Amino acid sequence: MNVPDTPTLEDVAKAAGVSTATISRSINHPDKVSPDTNERVQQVINALGYTPHFAGKTLASKRSRTVGAVIPTMANAMFASGLQAFQEELNVQGYTLLVASSGYDHDAEYEQIRKLIMQGADGLMLIGHQRTKATRDFLQARRIPTVLAWCNPDERDALYAGFDNVAAAQEITREVLAHGHTHIAMIAGVSGSNDRASQRIEGVRVETAKHGVSARLLSVVEAVYSLEAGGDAFEQIMRQSTQPTAIICGNDVLACGAILRARQLGIEVPGTVSVTGFDDIDIAQVIEPALTTVKVPQRAMGKAAAERLLSLLDDQIPTLGSINLPTRVILRHSLATLK
């Protein structure tokens, strides 16, 4: 199929062998079109990378002054302050923010991206760099201005405002080792659809391996981001024949879930086992004991992401380059020193 640079409704109709009216009905009122026709139309839309542009896109300027953001979840505070700073910076320049969530599902992310562009979004902020080929092809074919956050991908054409997840995980692991812990376990996020989770696992593995036989990463248990899942993973780890003296968690929610479950089981933190987190969201300071964690520069990252996306929208070229922001370990009471 010959794919035009900017496919139109007429291109879709021609490729699907139906009228433009049928294409419009299939997009806007699919219940009024036969399932077979809907499927054929959708296949052509996907193949051509066609997206209808509504509302402000019909203006002569072709700009809606709307930006979209797709985040993995709205149920976790780890994205909240960064997204707030992103919105504040956009607002100064007269842009409106539309937010969608993907549930850590790459296919769902693709659909949310398509819908945001259909609603007139001029550009996008996306979390992480791991996504489907269909999504990458769609963004490239439509030339959608995009900035990535919460990552620092080794990709020449990627524009990002993020941090090094591997290095940050190495930093917290070094701190755990420096406190005398050589038997370590990890509760990580589900890594299959999450490049940040997989990179944090890599960082813990790499740093532990540097200590050779003197330190061991006993196990890595992956869990969805919830207090209950963090608690279940903690129980699984503590049932092992060789128990760790420290558990490094892939985010603060998992860490707090582990601490709460330890309390229920009568296991002292950090007396019996130390627990560390990642993100430094508000719960890290109020949990008892207060959580040693990695401070992620969420607000700085959100502001920098907005600045770069706005520059790209205004100039059509990234006049502001990618930025790799620093993280740091915050020492609190959940990490004990072994004597």
C-alpha positions in Angstrom: 0.0 0.0 0.0 1.4 3.4 -1.0 1.3 5.5 2.2 1.0 9.3 1.7 3.0 11.6 4.0 -0.2 13.1 5.5 -3.1 10.8 4.7 -6.5 12.3 4.3 -10.0 11.1 4.7 -10.1 10.6 0.9 -7.0 8.5 1.0 -8.6 6.2 3.6 -11.8 5.9 1.6 -10.0 5.0 -1.5 -7.8 2.4 0.1 -10.8 0.9 1.9 -13.0 0.9 -1.2 -15.8 2.9 0.5 -17.1 6.4 0.6 -15.8 9.2 2.8 -19.2 9.3 4.5 -18.7 5.6 5.5 -15.3 6.4 6.9 -16.7 9.2 8.9 -19.5 7.0 10.2 -17.0 4.3 11.1 -14.9 6.7 13.1 -17.7 8.6 14.8 -20.6 6.1 14.9 -19.2 2.6 14.5 -22.5 1.1 15.6 -24.0 2.3 12.3 -21.5 0.5 10.2 -21.2 -3.2 9.7 -18.5 -5.0 11.7 -16.7 -6.2 8.5 -16.5 -2.6 7.2 -15.4 -1.3 10.5 -12.6 -3.8 10.6 -11.5 -3.0 7.1 -11.6 0.7 7.8 -9.6 0.3 11.0 -7.0 -1.7 9.2 -6.5 1.0 6.5 -6.4 3.7 9.2 -3.7 1.8 11.0 -1.7 1.1 7.8 -1.9 4.7 6.6 -1.4 6.3 10.1 -4.5 8.4 9.5 -5.9 10.4 12.4 -8.8 12.9 12.1 -8.0 16.2 13.6 -10.9 17.9 15.3 -11.8 21.3 16.8 -8.8 23.6 16.7 -7.1 21.7 14.0 -9.6 23.2 11.5 -8.3 26.6 12.2 -5.9 28.3 9.7 -3.1 28.0 12.3 -3.5 24.2 12.5 -2.9 24.6 16.2 -5.2 23.8 19.1 -2.8 24.9 21.9 -3.5 21.6 23.5 -1.0 19.1 24.7 -1.6 15.5 25.6 0.2 13.3 28.2 -0.2 9.6 28.6 1.0 8.3 32.0 1.0 4.6 33.1 -1.5 5.1 36.0 -3.4 7.8 37.8 -3.6 5.6 40.9 -0.1 6.2 42.0 1.4 9.5 43.3 4.8 9.0 41.6 3.7 11.0 38.5 1.6 13.6 40.3 4.0 16.4 41.1 5.9 16.0 37.8 2.6 16.2 35.9 1.6 19.2 37.9 4.8 21.1 37.0 4.4 20.1 33.4 0.9 21.6 33.4 2.0 24.8 35.2 4.6 25.4 32.5 2.2 24.8 29.7 -0.4 27.0 31.3 2.0 30.0 31.3 2.3 29.6 27.5 -1.5 29.3 27.1 -1.6 25.6 26.5 -4.2 23.2 27.9 -3.2 19.7 29.1 -5.2 16.5 28.4 -4.2 13.5 30.4 -4.8 9.8 29.7 -3.5 6.6 31.4 -2.4 3.3 29.8 -2.4 0.9 32.8 1.1 -0.1 31.8 -0.4 -1.6 28.6 1.4 -0.7 25.4 -1.6 -1.4 23.2 -3.7 0.8 25.5 -1.1 3.5 25.3 -1.3 3.4 21.5 -5.1 3.9 21.6 -4.8 6.7 24.1 -2.2 8.5 21.9 -4.5 8.2 18.8 -7.5 9.6 20.8 -5.5 12.5 22.1 -4.3 13.4 18.6 -7.9 13.0 17.3 -8.9 15.5 20.0 -6.5 18.0 18.6 -3.4 17.6 20.8 -0.4 19.4 19.2 2.2 17.4 21.0 2.7 14.7 23.6 4.5 13.8 26.7 5.1 10.1 27.2 6.6 8.1 30.1 9.5 5.9 29.3 10.9 4.8 26.0 9.6 1.3 25.6 6.5 1.1 23.3 5.2 -0.9 20.3 6.3 -0.6 16.8 2.8 0.5 15.9 3.0 3.4 18.3 6.5 4.4 17.0 5.4 4.2 13.4 2.3 6.3 14.2 4.2 9.0 15.9 6.8 9.1 13.1 4.3 9.0 10.3 2.2 11.8 11.8 5.3 13.8 12.9 3.9 14.3 16.3 6.1 16.5 18.5 6.9 14.2 21.5 9.0 14.5 24.7 9.8 11.5 26.9 10.1 11.7 30.7 11.2 9.4 33.6 13.9 7.9 31.3 17.1 8.7 29.4 17.0 6.5 26.3 20.0 5.8 24.3 18.2 6.8 21.1 19.6 9.5 18.7 16.3 10.9 17.8 14.6 10.8 21.2 13.9 14.1 23.0 13.7 13.5 26.7 13.7 15.2 30.2 14.5 12.3 32.6 17.0 10.5 34.7 19.2 7.4 34.6 17.1 4.6 36.3 20.1 2.2 36.2 22.5 4.7 37.9 19.8 5.6 40.5 19.3 2.0 41.3 23.0 1.5 41.6 23.2 4.4 44.0 20.7 3.0 46.4 22.3 -0.4 46.2 25.7 1.1 47.0 24.1 2.7 50.1 22.6 -0.6 51.2 25.9 -2.4 50.7 27.7 0.4 52.6 25.5 -0.2 55.5 26.8 -3.7 55.7 24.1 -5.7 54.0 25.3 -8.5 51.8 22.2 -10.6 51.5 19.8 -8.5 49.5 16.4 -9.1 47.8 14.4 -6.9 45.5 10.7 -6.1 45.1 10.5 -4.7 41.6 7.7 -3.4 39.4 6.5 -5.6 36.5 9.4 -5.3 34.0 7.8 -6.7 30.9 6.0 -3.5 29.9 8.0 -1.0 31.9 11.5 0.0 30.9 12.0 1.9 34.2 11.3 -1.2 36.3 13.6 -3.3 34.2 16.4 -0.7 34.4 16.1 -0.5 38.2 16.4 -4.3 38.4 19.5 -4.0 36.1 21.0 -1.4 38.4 20.6 -3.5 41.5 22.1 -6.5 39.7 25.1 -4.6 38.4 26.0 -3.0 41.6 25.6 -6.2 43.7 27.7 -8.1 41.2 30.6 -5.5 41.6 31.0 -6.9 45.1 31.7 -10.4 43.8 31.0 -13.3 46.2 30.9 -11.0 49.2 27.3 -9.9 48.2 24.3 -11.8 46.9 21.1 -10.7 45.3 19.0 -13.6 46.6 15.9 -13.0 44.6 13.9 -10.4 42.6 10.1 -10.6 43.0 8.1 -8.5 40.5 4.8 -7.0 41.7 2.1 -4.6 40.4 2.2 -1.1 42.0 0.0 -1.5 45.1 0.5 -1.7 48.8 -1.1 -5.2 48.9 1.2 -6.5 46.1 4.2 -5.1 47.9 3.1 -6.9 51.1 2.6 -10.2 49.2 6.0 -9.9 47.6 7.5 -9.2 51.1 5.9 -12.4 52.5 7.2 -14.4 49.5 10.7 -13.2 50.1 10.7 -13.7 53.8 9.5 -17.4 53.4 12.7 -18.2 51.5 15.2 -20.5 53.2 17.9 -17.8 53.1 16.4 -14.5 54.2 17.8 -11.1 53.2 18.8 -8.4 55.7 17.7 -5.7 53.2 15.0 -5.5 50.6 15.4 -2.9 47.8 12.0 -1.9 46.3 11.4 -0.5 42.9 9.2 2.3 44.2 7.9 3.7 47.5 4.4 2.2 47.2 5.9 -1.3 47.1 8.3 -0.5 49.9 5.5 0.9 52.1 3.4 -2.2 51.3 6.4 -4.3 52.5 6.7 -2.3 55.7 3.0 -2.6 56.5 3.0 -6.4 55.9 6.1 -6.7 58.1 4.3 -5.0 60.9 1.3 -7.4 60.5 3.7 -10.4 60.6 5.6 -9.1 63.7 8.8 -8.6 61.7 10.8 -5.6 62.7 11.9 -3.0 60.2 14.8 -2.3 60.2 15.6 -4.5 63.2 15.1 -7.8 61.3 15.2 -6.5 57.7 15.8 -3.1 56.2 13.6 -1.8 53.4 14.3 0.9 50.8 12.2 2.6 48.2 12.4 4.7 45.1 10.7 8.1 44.1 10.4 9.9 47.5 6.7 10.5 47.3 4.9 11.9 50.4 4.1 8.5 51.9 7.9 7.9 52.3 8.1 10.5 55.1 5.0 9.5 57.0 5.3 5.7 57.0 6.8 4.2 60.2 9.8 3.8 60.0 10.4 6.7 57.6 11.6 5.3 54.3 15.1 5.5 52.9 14.6 6.1 49.2 15.8 7.6 46.0 14.6 11.2 45.4 13.4 11.5 41.8 13.3 15.2 40.6 9.7 15.0 39.6 8.9 18.8 39.4 12.2 19.7 37.7 11.5 16.9 35.2 7.9 18.0 34.5 9.0 21.6 34.0 11.9 20.6 31.7 9.7 18.3 29.7 7.2 21.1 29.1 10.0 23.6 28.1 11.4 21.1 25.6 8.0 20.2 24.1 7.0 23.9 23.8 10.3 24.7 22.1 9.6 21.8 19.7 6.1 23.1 19.0 7.2 26.7 18.4 10.4 26.0 16.4 9.6 22.6 14.8 13.2 21.6 15.8 14.4 20.7 19.3 16.3 23.9 20.2 16.5 22.6 23.8 18.3 19.3 23.9 17.5 16.3 26.1 18.4 16.7 29.8 19.5 14.0 32.3 18.5 15.2 35.8 20.3 14.0 39.0 18.7 11.8 41.6 19.9 11.3 45.2 19.5 8.9 48.1 17.5 10.2 51.0 18.5 8.4 54.2 15.8 7.8 56.8 15.1 5.2 59.4 14.1 2.1 57.4 17.8 1.2 56.6 19.8 -0.1 59.4 23.6 -0.4 59.7 24.7 -4.0 60.4 27.5 -4.4 62.9 
